[in-house]
Amino acid sequence: MLSIFILVVSTIALIYLLIQLVQAKKEGKFVQTLRDLFIILLALLMTAVIFYIGYRFFRVF
């Protein structure tokens, strides 16, 4: 249940940041918005890795 919540919130944040990225390109804040996007992608990747490790760990026992 928690992973579904994280997925939904992260997806909403990614969509919002993509919209902001398009708008920031016009305003010259492209690099800052791109940095925020990469931080969210890194957080998603870390969450997926943690769940995968937990899944593999509990599957052994």
Contacts in CASP RR format, 6 or more apart in sequence:
PFRMAT RR
TARGET T0000
AUTHOR 0000-0000-0000
METHOD contacts of the structure
MODEL  1
MLSIFILVVSTIALIYLLIQLVQAKKEGKFVQTLRDLFIILLALLMTAVI
FYIGYRFFRVF
3 47 0 8 1.000
3 51 0 8 1.000
6 47 0 8 1.000
10 40 0 8 1.000
10 43 0 8 1.000
10 44 0 8 1.000
10 47 0 8 1.000
13 40 0 8 1.000
14 37 0 8 1.000
14 40 0 8 1.000
14 41 0 8 1.000
17 33 0 8 1.000
17 36 0 8 1.000
17 37 0 8 1.000
17 40 0 8 1.000
18 37 0 8 1.000
20 33 0 8 1.000
20 36 0 8 1.000
21 30 0 8 1.000
21 33 0 8 1.000
21 34 0 8 1.000
21 37 0 8 1.000
24 30 0 8 1.000
24 32 0 8 1.000
24 33 0 8 1.000
END
